[in-house]
Amino acid sequence: MPIFAERAYGGIVVDVDGNSFIDLGAGIAVLNVGSSAPLVVEAVTEQVQRFTHTCFQVTGFEGYIALAERLNALAPGTDEKRSLFLNSGAEAVENAVKIARSFTGRQAVVVFDHAFHGRTLLTMSLTAKAMPYKSGFGPFAPEIYREPFSYPYRCAGGAPPERCGEACADLAIASMDKQIGGNRIACLLVEPVQGEGGVIIPGEGFLPRLADYCKEHGIVFIADEVQAGMARTGKMFSCEHLGVVPDLLTTAKGLGGGLPIGGVTGRADIMDAIHPGGLGSTFGGNPVSCAAALGALSEIESRGLVSRAQEIGEIFKARLGNLGEQVPAVGDVRVIGAMAALEFVANPLTKEPDPAAASRVLAACHSEGVILLKAGTYDNVVRILPPLVISDDLLIEALSVLEKAVRAL
């Protein structure tokens, strides 16, 4: 967008020309607690005045330990846990794969259609979509295997939406058995809710079946919570909606309240199995970023942002839920907490993707002062990710602009 930000607050971005925009992108799900949240600013200011860096592998400090303890307590499951901090979501995913390979002594990694895991060499290899993420950047990392993801609107198993989870689980498990072998797989890496793929919420039973398969074959189950975690979906972590407890989970984006940090949190026996010096990062878990993350977690807890995400989801459903029935160009409306998507099609019967319609909607909204994001394997999805601190009035105003642009199709 032709916007150069000068300041931002409470769901508003103001550009250098003084124009105000309602932010329904949150820096791609980073600003869950809003821009310059008070507890984040306070924690960062205090930390900067004390010291800006030590490198935790050289000199430990309380902020890193405190953040690890809080994430260990928040992560699903009753097992003892450990946390490691890195610079970004991509680094978190890479380190989760490293940990799983070392722990199991295996090499194969299973990922899924429509997935996005990052832009480094390994995470590009793990990502499904070629353009713009992978095109021209190969060769890619080996021993990566892709399976169908449960996408109820476009079920790879040909099942109706209510049976898509079981059908795609059957396909994925049969493929892993026949083409890889369960005893060769180090880890299964999955976004419980796929963000960049188009806010795809898997069908009932999909992830629990895969988690059971992992337990049966000694495979490390990794939940990539980089985009859908940190209260975004109305739970602290999106996997909590789907009845699974991952062995490892990755965080970033909303974790830092606007500062760069990524994390891997998981079972202590898996994390502790890595040899000394095998994991590390000069800037990973930087003192200022750790302080920001502690401030962001305090904002989530003190302001009740998990519940707030649920309230935002109800507003989404009330304002957007009927568009699929009323506007033929809207093939599907997907909502999970404060994470929503409209998928556009040229023909509702054939479900032919219509990226041009999505682009027209985005352009119309941008011209009316609303920031939105495009997504989806077919570039035909408008993705809605507001800061969780946005007011009802501001959110409804922005959704009215979106609804007007959709109906104009």
C-alpha positions in Angstrom: 0.0 0.0 0.0 1.2 3.6 -0.7 1.2 4.4 3.0 4.2 5.6 5.0 3.2 5.4 8.7 4.0 8.2 11.1 2.3 6.8 14.2 -0.3 4.2 15.2 -2.6 3.6 18.1 -5.8 1.6 19.0 -6.4 0.1 15.6 -5.5 3.3 13.7 -2.5 4.0 11.5 -1.7 7.7 10.6 0.5 8.3 7.6 3.0 11.1 7.1 0.4 13.2 5.3 -2.0 13.0 8.2 -4.4 10.5 6.7 -5.9 7.9 9.2 -6.5 4.3 8.3 -8.4 1.6 10.2 -5.9 -1.3 10.6 -7.4 -4.7 10.0 -4.0 -6.3 9.3 -2.1 -5.7 12.6 1.3 -5.9 10.8 0.3 -9.4 9.7 -1.0 -10.6 13.1 1.9 -9.0 15.1 0.1 -6.3 16.9 -2.4 -8.4 18.8 -2.0 -6.1 21.8 -2.0 -3.0 19.6 0.7 -0.6 18.5 2.9 0.7 21.4 0.8 -1.0 24.0 1.5 0.7 27.4 2.9 -2.4 29.2 5.1 -3.2 26.3 6.5 0.4 26.1 7.0 0.5 29.9 8.9 -2.9 29.9 11.1 -2.0 26.9 11.9 1.5 28.2 13.0 0.1 31.6 15.1 -2.7 29.9 16.8 -0.3 27.5 17.9 1.9 30.4 19.5 -1.2 32.1 21.2 -3.0 29.2 20.3 -3.7 25.6 22.2 -6.9 25.0 24.3 -9.6 26.5 23.7 -12.8 24.4 22.0 -15.3 26.7 24.6 -18.0 25.8 27.3 -15.8 27.3 25.6 -14.1 30.2 22.1 -15.1 31.4 19.5 -12.6 32.6 16.2 -12.7 34.3 14.0 -11.6 31.4 14.8 -14.7 29.3 14.1 -17.0 32.2 10.9 -15.2 33.2 9.6 -15.3 29.6 10.4 -19.0 29.4 8.6 -19.8 32.6 5.5 -17.9 31.4 5.4 -19.7 28.1 6.0 -23.0 29.7 3.0 -22.5 31.9 0.8 -21.3 29.1 1.5 -24.0 26.6 -1.0 -26.8 26.4 -0.3 -30.1 28.2 0.8 -31.2 31.7 4.4 -32.3 30.8 7.3 -30.4 32.1 8.4 -27.9 29.4 11.4 -25.8 28.2 11.6 -22.8 25.9 14.2 -21.5 23.5 14.1 -18.0 22.0 15.2 -17.0 18.5 14.8 -14.0 16.2 11.7 -14.8 14.2 9.0 -17.3 13.3 11.2 -18.8 10.6 14.0 -19.4 13.0 11.6 -20.9 15.5 10.4 -23.4 12.9 13.9 -24.3 11.8 15.0 -24.9 15.3 11.9 -27.0 16.1 12.8 -29.2 13.1 16.4 -29.4 14.3 15.3 -30.5 17.7 12.9 -33.1 16.4 15.6 -34.6 14.1 18.1 -34.7 16.8 15.7 -36.2 19.3 14.4 -38.9 17.0 17.5 -39.6 15.0 15.4 -39.4 11.9 15.4 -37.0 8.9 11.9 -37.0 7.2 9.7 -34.0 7.8 6.0 -34.0 7.0 4.2 -30.7 6.1 0.9 -29.9 4.4 -0.7 -28.3 1.4 -1.4 -24.5 1.7 1.2 -24.2 4.5 3.4 -21.2 5.1 6.4 -21.6 7.5 8.9 -18.9 6.5 11.3 -17.6 3.9 14.7 -19.1 4.9 16.0 -22.0 2.9 14.5 -24.7 5.1 11.3 -22.9 5.8 10.8 -22.0 2.1 11.2 -25.7 1.5 8.5 -26.4 4.1 6.2 -23.7 2.6 3.7 -25.0 0.0 3.2 -22.0 -2.3 5.7 -21.3 -5.0 5.0 -17.7 -6.0 6.1 -15.4 -4.5 7.8 -17.4 -1.7 9.9 -20.0 -3.5 10.0 -19.1 -7.2 13.7 -18.7 -8.3 15.1 -19.5 -4.9 15.9 -23.2 -5.2 17.3 -25.8 -4.8 15.4 -26.7 -1.7 16.1 -28.8 1.4 15.6 -32.6 1.1 13.6 -35.1 3.1 10.4 -32.9 3.1 7.1 -34.6 2.3 3.8 -32.8 1.7 0.4 -34.2 2.6 -3.2 -32.9 2.0 -4.5 -30.5 4.6 -8.2 -30.6 5.6 -9.7 -27.6 3.7 -13.4 -28.1 4.1 -14.4 -25.7 1.3 -12.0 -27.5 -1.1 -11.6 -31.0 0.4 -8.7 -32.9 -1.1 -10.6 -36.1 -0.2 -13.7 -35.1 -2.1 -15.8 -35.3 1.1 -18.5 -32.8 2.2 -17.3 -30.2 4.7 -18.5 -32.1 7.7 -16.5 -35.2 6.7 -13.4 -33.4 5.3 -11.3 -33.8 8.5 -11.6 -37.6 8.6 -11.2 -38.0 4.8 -8.0 -35.9 4.7 -6.6 -37.6 7.7 -7.2 -41.0 6.0 -5.3 -39.7 2.9 -2.4 -38.2 4.8 -1.9 -41.3 7.0 -2.1 -43.7 4.0 0.5 -41.6 2.2 2.8 -41.4 5.2 2.6 -45.2 5.6 3.2 -46.0 1.9 5.5 -43.3 0.7 7.6 -42.5 3.8 7.2 -45.0 6.5 6.1 -43.9 10.0 9.4 -45.1 11.5 11.4 -42.7 9.2 9.5 -39.5 10.1 11.2 -37.1 12.6 8.3 -34.7 12.9 5.0 -33.6 11.6 4.8 -29.8 11.3 1.4 -28.2 11.0 -0.4 -24.8 11.4 -3.5 -25.7 13.4 -5.1 -22.8 11.6 -3.4 -21.9 8.3 -3.0 -18.1 8.1 -1.2 -17.3 4.9 -3.0 -20.2 3.2 -6.2 -18.3 3.7 -7.4 -18.8 7.3 -8.1 -22.5 6.7 -9.7 -24.1 9.7 -9.3 -27.9 9.4 -12.3 -30.2 9.6 -13.3 -32.0 12.8 -11.0 -34.9 13.6 -8.2 -34.1 11.3 -5.5 -33.0 13.8 -6.4 -35.5 16.6 -6.0 -38.3 14.1 -2.6 -37.0 13.0 -1.6 -36.5 16.6 -2.5 -40.1 17.4 -0.5 -41.3 14.4 2.5 -39.4 15.7 2.2 -40.9 19.2 1.9 -44.4 17.7 5.1 -44.0 15.6 7.3 -41.8 17.9 6.9 -38.8 15.6 7.3 -35.3 17.1 4.1 -33.3 16.6 5.0 -29.6 16.0 2.3 -26.9 16.1 3.3 -23.8 14.2 1.5 -21.1 16.2 3.4 -18.1 14.8 0.4 -16.5 13.2 -2.6 -18.0 14.9 -1.2 -18.1 18.5 -1.0 -15.5 21.2 -4.8 -15.1 21.8 -5.6 -14.4 18.1 -8.2 -17.1 17.7 -9.9 -16.8 21.1 -7.6 -19.2 22.8 -4.0 -18.5 23.7 -3.0 -21.1 21.1 -5.1 -22.2 18.2 -4.4 -25.9 18.8 -6.5 -25.6 21.9 -9.6 -25.4 19.7 -8.8 -28.7 18.0 -8.2 -31.0 20.9 -4.5 -31.6 20.4 -1.4 -31.2 22.7 1.7 -30.7 20.6 5.1 -32.0 21.6 6.6 -28.7 20.4 5.0 -25.4 19.5 6.5 -22.3 17.8 5.7 -18.7 18.5 6.6 -15.3 17.1 4.6 -12.4 15.6 2.2 -11.5 18.4 4.6 -12.7 21.1 6.8 -9.6 20.9 4.2 -6.9 20.9 5.9 -5.4 17.8 9.5 -6.3 18.6 11.2 -9.3 16.8 11.3 -12.5 18.8 10.4 -16.2 18.1 10.2 -19.1 20.4 10.1 -22.9 20.6 8.3 -24.3 23.6 7.9 -28.0 24.2 8.3 -31.2 26.3 11.4 -31.0 28.5 12.6 -34.5 27.5 12.7 -33.5 23.9 14.3 -30.1 24.4 16.8 -31.4 26.9 18.0 -34.1 24.6 20.0 -31.6 22.5 23.8 -31.6 23.1 25.2 -28.4 24.8 25.9 -25.7 22.2 23.6 -27.3 19.7 21.0 -24.6 19.9 21.7 -20.9 20.2 21.5 -17.4 18.6 23.4 -14.2 19.1 20.3 -12.1 19.2 17.7 -14.7 19.9 16.0 -13.8 23.2 17.5 -10.3 23.2 16.8 -8.6 26.5 14.7 -5.8 25.0 12.6 -8.3 22.9 12.1 -10.5 26.0 11.0 -7.5 27.9 8.5 -6.6 25.1 7.2 -10.2 25.1 6.7 -10.1 28.9 4.8 -6.8 28.5 2.7 -8.3 25.6 1.7 -11.3 27.7 0.8 -9.0 30.6 -1.4 -6.9 28.2 -3.1 -10.1 27.0 -3.8 -11.2 30.5 -4.7 -7.9 32.1 -7.0 -6.7 29.3 -8.7 -10.1 28.8 -7.7 -10.3 25.1 -8.4 -14.0 24.8 -12.0 -13.2 25.5 -11.9 -10.1 23.4 -10.8 -12.1 20.4 -13.9 -14.3 20.9 -16.1 -11.1 21.0 -14.5 -9.9 17.8 -15.2 -13.3 16.2 -18.9 -12.8 17.0 -18.9 -9.4 15.4 -17.3 -10.9 12.3 -20.0 -13.6 12.1 -22.8 -11.1 12.6 -21.5 -8.7 9.9 -20.0 -11.1 7.4 -21.6 -14.4 8.0 -24.4 -14.0 5.5 -22.3 -12.6 2.6 -21.7 -16.1 1.2 -25.4 -16.5 0.7 -26.1 -13.0 -0.6 -23.1 -12.4 -2.9 -22.3 -15.1 -5.4 -18.7 -14.0 -5.6 -18.1 -15.0 -1.9 -17.5 -18.7 -2.0 -16.7 -19.1 1.7 -16.6 -17.1 4.9 -14.3 -18.4 7.7 -14.1 -17.1 11.2 -12.1 -18.3 14.3 -11.9 -15.6 16.9 -10.3 -12.4 15.7 -9.1 -14.2 12.5 -11.4 -14.2 9.5 -11.3 -14.6 5.7 -13.5 -14.1 2.7 -12.7 -16.4 -0.2 -13.8 -15.1 -3.7 -14.8 -17.3 -6.6 -15.8 -16.7 -10.2 -18.4 -19.4 -10.1 -20.0 -20.7 -6.9 -20.7 -24.1 -8.4 -17.2 -24.8 -9.8 -15.5 -22.8 -7.0 -13.0 -21.4 -9.6 -10.8 -19.0 -7.6 -11.2 -15.3 -8.5 -8.1 -13.4 -7.4 -9.2 -10.3 -9.4 -12.3 -10.0 -7.2 -10.2 -10.1 -4.0 -7.9 -7.4 -5.5 -10.9 -5.2 -6.3 -12.2 -5.5 -2.8 -8.8 -4.7 -1.3 -8.4 -1.7 -3.5 -11.9 -0.4 -2.7 -11.2 -0.8 1.0 -7.8 0.9 0.8 -9.3 3.9 -1.0 -11.8 4.2 1.9 -9.1 4.1 4.6 -9.1 0.4 5.6 -6.0 -1.8 5.7 -6.6 -5.4 4.8 -4.5 -8.3 3.6 -4.6 -10.7 0.7 -4.0 -14.4 1.3 -4.6 -17.9 0.0 -2.9 -20.4 -2.3 -4.9 -18.9 -5.2 -4.6 -15.3 -4.1 -8.4 -15.1 -3.8 -8.8 -14.5 -0.1 -9.2 -11.3 1.9 -7.8 -11.9 5.4 -8.9 -9.9 8.4 -6.6 -9.6 11.4 -7.4 -6.6 13.6 -5.5 -5.7 16.7 -7.4 -7.3 19.6 -7.7 -3.9 21.3 -9.7 -2.3 18.5 -13.0 -0.8 19.6 -16.3 -2.2 18.5 -17.2 1.1 16.8 -14.0 1.2 14.8 -14.2 -2.4 13.8 -17.8 -2.1 12.7 -17.0 1.0 10.7 -14.2 -0.9 8.9 -16.4 -4.0 8.3 -19.1 -1.7 6.8 -16.5 -0.5 4.3 -15.6 -4.1 3.5 -19.2 -5.2 3.2 -19.9 -2.3 0.8 -16.9 -3.3 -1.3 -18.0 -6.9 -1.4 -21.6 -6.1 -2.3 -20.3 -3.9 -5.1 -19.0 -7.0 -6.9 
